[in-house]
């Protein structure tokens, strides 16, 4: 069984490998945010920009900035085995 790890963008050992298939769990990080944001799960992978410095989260709804998402959510991740449709 896969274990959920807290996403830490500062340390490369604490985040998933680039282009690896992962699931992210988003949980609002304060009581005020729970009124307009819900817990969510997404499956996708992290990619680097052209310069190879900025990390982006690519998923079925588009591409998001994980640093910006961390301002509103606690983010947990785990590796997912590839399945049909991916």
MDAnalysis code that builds the backbone (N, CA, C; Angstrom):
import MDAnalysis as mda
import numpy as np

u = mda.Universe.empty(258, n_residues=86, atom_resindex=np.repeat(np.arange(86), 3), trajectory=True)
u.add_TopologyAttr("name", ["N", "CA", "C"] * 86)
u.add_TopologyAttr("resid", np.arange(1, 87))
u.add_TopologyAttr("resname", ["UNK", "UNK", "UNK", "UNK", "UNK", "UNK", "UNK", "UNK", "UNK", "UNK", "UNK", "UNK", "UNK", "UNK", "UNK", "UNK", "UNK", "UNK", "UNK", "UNK", "UNK", "UNK", "UNK", "UNK", "UNK", "UNK", "UNK", "UNK", "UNK", "UNK", "UNK", "UNK", "UNK", "UNK", "UNK", "UNK", "UNK", "UNK", "UNK", "UNK", "UNK", "UNK", "UNK", "UNK", "UNK", "UNK", "UNK", "UNK", "UNK", "UNK", "UNK", "UNK", "UNK", "UNK", "UNK", "UNK", "UNK", "UNK", "UNK", "UNK", "UNK", "UNK", "UNK", "UNK", "UNK", "UNK", "UNK", "UNK", "UNK", "UNK", "UNK", "UNK", "UNK", "UNK", "UNK", "UNK", "UNK", "UNK", "UNK", "UNK", "UNK", "UNK", "UNK", "UNK", "UNK", "UNK"])
u.atoms.positions = np.array([
    [0.836, -1.183, 0.000],
    [0.000, 0.000, 0.000],
    [0.880, 1.245, 0.000],
    [0.459, 2.234, -0.735],
    [1.220, 3.475, -0.808],
    [0.996, 4.318, 0.446],
    [2.023, 5.033, 0.843],
    [1.904, 5.926, 1.994],
    [1.782, 7.359, 1.502],
    [0.999, 8.133, 2.221],
    [0.828, 9.550, 1.890],
    [1.930, 10.346, 2.569],
    [2.549, 11.244, 1.812],
    [3.632, 12.096, 2.309],
    [3.228, 13.550, 2.146],
    [3.654, 14.372, 3.069],
    [3.387, 15.812, 2.979],
    [4.259, 16.400, 1.879],
    [3.684, 17.227, 1.012],
    [4.427, 17.840, -0.085],
    [5.297, 18.973, 0.445],
    [6.597, 18.878, 0.216],
    [7.554, 19.905, 0.608],
    [8.331, 20.291, -0.639],
    [8.080, 21.489, -1.160],
    [8.702, 21.923, -2.403],
    [10.145, 22.374, -2.227],
    [10.568, 22.598, -0.994],
    [11.929, 23.072, -0.747],
    [12.963, 21.961, -0.840],
    [12.545, 20.735, -0.564],
    [13.476, 19.620, -0.511],
    [13.105, 18.603, -1.588],
    [14.020, 18.304, -2.493],
    [13.737, 17.379, -3.593],
    [13.469, 15.963, -3.103],
    [13.949, 15.615, -1.908],
    [13.696, 14.285, -1.359],
    [12.286, 14.158, -0.794],
    [11.626, 15.280, -0.541],
    [10.289, 15.273, 0.063],
    [9.174, 15.503, -0.943],
    [9.477, 15.436, -2.222],
    [8.460, 15.588, -3.255],
    [8.619, 14.470, -4.290],
    [7.567, 14.188, -5.050],
    [7.671, 13.100, -6.037],
    [8.604, 13.449, -7.181],
    [9.064, 12.434, -7.866],
    [9.939, 12.642, -9.017],
    [9.152, 13.293, -10.151],
    [9.837, 14.078, -10.960],
    [9.214, 14.721, -12.119],
    [8.740, 13.641, -13.079],
    [7.563, 13.827, -13.640],
    [6.911, 12.931, -14.604],
    [6.450, 11.605, -14.017],
    [6.502, 11.425, -12.715],
    [5.959, 10.214, -12.080],
    [4.464, 10.431, -11.838],
    [3.671, 9.403, -12.033],
    [2.234, 9.483, -11.810],
    [1.951, 9.477, -10.306],
    [1.288, 10.535, -9.833],
    [1.015, 10.672, -8.403],
    [-0.426, 11.132, -8.178],
    [-0.917, 10.875, -6.980],
    [-2.201, 11.406, -6.521],
    [-1.913, 12.467, -5.476],
    [-2.635, 13.567, -5.545],
    [-2.516, 14.628, -4.548],
    [-3.824, 14.740, -3.791],
    [-3.717, 14.925, -2.477],
    [-4.869, 15.184, -1.616],
    [-4.744, 16.615, -1.137],
    [-5.776, 17.410, -1.423],
    [-5.807, 18.812, -1.011],
    [-6.771, 18.961, 0.153],
    [-6.297, 19.543, 1.238],
    [-7.123, 19.795, 2.415],
    [-6.973, 21.277, 2.784],
    [-8.085, 22.035, 2.904],
    [-7.979, 23.467, 3.242],
    [-7.170, 23.667, 4.520],
    [-6.327, 24.704, 4.528],
    [-5.389, 24.867, 5.637],
    [-5.864, 25.773, 6.765],
    [-7.064, 26.332, 6.670],
    [-7.578, 27.088, 7.806],
    [-9.100, 27.003, 7.830],
    [-9.700, 27.364, 8.943],
    [-11.146, 27.222, 9.108],
    [-11.920, 28.110, 8.137],
    [-11.396, 29.258, 7.840],
    [-12.077, 30.163, 6.914],
    [-12.135, 29.575, 5.513],
    [-11.071, 28.903, 5.108],
    [-11.011, 28.325, 3.770],
    [-11.983, 27.167, 3.592],
    [-12.376, 26.512, 4.677],
    [-13.282, 25.368, 4.549],
    [-14.668, 25.784, 4.070],
    [-15.022, 27.060, 4.190],
    [-16.328, 27.517, 3.723],
    [-16.398, 27.652, 2.203],
    [-15.281, 27.945, 1.542],
    [-15.323, 28.127, 0.091],
    [-14.408, 27.170, -0.667],
    [-13.699, 26.288, 0.015],
    [-12.846, 25.295, -0.633],
    [-13.137, 23.929, -0.038],
    [-13.146, 22.914, -0.878],
    [-13.423, 21.557, -0.426],
    [-12.162, 20.714, -0.492],
    [-12.178, 19.619, 0.256],
    [-11.099, 18.649, 0.102],
    [-11.208, 18.052, -1.290],
    [-10.072, 17.739, -1.872],
    [-10.069, 17.267, -3.251],
    [-8.928, 16.280, -3.450],
    [-9.100, 15.387, -4.406],
    [-8.058, 14.463, -4.847],
    [-7.857, 14.671, -6.336],
    [-6.605, 14.675, -6.776],
    [-6.296, 14.792, -8.205],
    [-5.179, 13.821, -8.550],
    [-5.219, 13.313, -9.781],
    [-4.155, 12.446, -10.286],
    [-3.494, 13.157, -11.449],
    [-2.179, 13.150, -11.463],
    [-1.419, 13.807, -12.520],
    [0.061, 13.605, -12.297],
    [0.861, 14.551, -12.804],
    [2.309, 14.475, -12.615],
    [2.895, 15.876, -12.581],
    [4.078, 15.977, -11.993],
    [4.792, 17.244, -11.932],
    [5.682, 17.378, -13.163],
    [5.762, 18.594, -13.690],
    [6.626, 18.887, -14.833],
    [7.460, 20.116, -14.492],
    [8.571, 20.272, -15.201],
    [9.418, 21.456, -15.049],
    [9.189, 22.397, -16.223],
    [9.376, 23.701, -15.991],
    [9.244, 24.653, -17.087],
    [10.458, 24.559, -18.008],
    [10.495, 25.393, -19.014],
    [11.583, 25.345, -20.013],
    [12.955, 25.583, -19.398],
    [13.009, 26.411, -18.368],
    [14.288, 26.703, -17.711],
    [14.729, 25.585, -16.773],
    [13.825, 24.682, -16.464],
    [14.153, 23.581, -15.570],
    [14.181, 23.962, -14.107],
    [13.569, 25.093, -13.744],
    [13.600, 25.554, -12.352],
    [12.229, 25.488, -11.681],
    [11.195, 25.922, -12.360],
    [9.861, 26.017, -11.777],
    [9.118, 24.698, -11.946],
    [8.531, 24.216, -10.851],
    [7.778, 22.967, -10.844],
    [6.291, 23.283, -11.001],
    [5.624, 22.565, -11.902],
    [4.199, 22.737, -12.158],
    [3.478, 21.415, -11.963],
    [2.213, 21.466, -11.549],
    [1.367, 20.290, -11.368],
    [0.439, 20.193, -12.572],
    [0.580, 19.129, -13.370],
    [-0.262, 18.928, -14.550],
    [-1.251, 17.806, -14.248],
    [-2.543, 18.113, -14.412],
    [-3.602, 17.166, -14.064],
    [-4.719, 17.268, -15.089],
    [-5.823, 16.573, -14.857],
    [-6.902, 16.511, -15.844],
    [-7.607, 17.850, -16.049],
    [-7.508, 18.763, -15.100],
    [-8.160, 20.068, -15.213],
    [-7.241, 21.142, -15.785],
    [-5.986, 20.812, -16.051],
    [-5.041, 21.791, -16.575],
    [-3.711, 21.734, -15.845],
    [-3.079, 22.876, -15.722],
    [-1.781, 22.979, -15.061],
    [-1.880, 24.006, -13.939],
    [-1.333, 23.685, -12.781],
    [-1.418, 24.566, -11.616],
    [-0.041, 24.760, -11.000],
    [0.092, 25.859, -10.276],
    [1.324, 26.178, -9.565],
    [1.227, 25.616, -8.139],
    [2.011, 24.583, -7.799],
    [1.899, 23.993, -6.461],
    [2.280, 24.959, -5.335],
    [3.184, 25.887, -5.601],
    [3.557, 26.863, -4.567],
    [2.353, 27.740, -4.218],
    [1.567, 28.097, -5.202],
    [0.380, 28.906, -4.948],
    [-0.717, 28.084, -4.261],
    [-0.853, 26.819, -4.655],
    [-1.845, 25.953, -4.025],
    [-1.537, 25.737, -2.543],
    [-0.244, 25.683, -2.182],
    [0.141, 25.461, -0.787],
    [-0.258, 26.635, 0.106],
    [-0.548, 27.796, -0.468],
    [-1.012, 28.922, 0.326],
    [-2.427, 28.681, 0.864],
    [-3.187, 27.824, 0.189],
    [-4.585, 27.587, 0.548],
    [-4.869, 26.171, 1.049],
    [-3.953, 25.230, 0.766],
    [-4.205, 23.830, 1.088],
    [-2.995, 23.189, 1.752],
    [-3.265, 22.195, 2.608],
    [-2.241, 21.231, 2.983],
    [-2.273, 20.201, 1.858],
    [-1.114, 19.855, 1.323],
    [-1.067, 18.944, 0.189],
    [-0.286, 17.695, 0.568],
    [-0.911, 16.541, 0.327],
    [-0.311, 15.239, 0.570],
    [-0.217, 14.520, -0.762],
    [0.809, 13.690, -0.942],
    [0.981, 12.983, -2.216],
    [1.365, 11.529, -1.984],
    [1.072, 10.704, -2.997],
    [1.542, 9.316, -3.022],
    [1.647, 8.878, -4.480],
    [2.555, 7.924, -4.738],
    [2.717, 7.393, -6.084],
    [1.513, 6.528, -6.446],
    [1.162, 6.525, -7.721],
    [0.048, 5.726, -8.229],
    [0.575, 4.857, -9.367],
    [0.153, 3.598, -9.395],
    [0.544, 2.731, -10.501],
    [-0.249, 3.133, -11.740],
    [0.370, 3.130, -12.918],
    [-0.374, 3.463, -14.153],
    [-1.555, 2.514, -14.335],
    [-2.633, 3.065, -14.887],
    [-3.835, 2.273, -15.119],
    [-4.416, 2.638, -16.472],
    [-5.410, 1.935, -16.933],
    [-6.022, 2.210, -18.239],
    [-6.507, 3.642, -18.301],
    [-6.267, 4.280, -19.427],
    [-6.697, 5.652, -19.609],
    [-5.612, 6.664, -19.333],
    [-4.485, 6.240, -18.807],
    [-3.377, 7.164, -18.527],
    [-2.236, 6.839, -19.469],
])
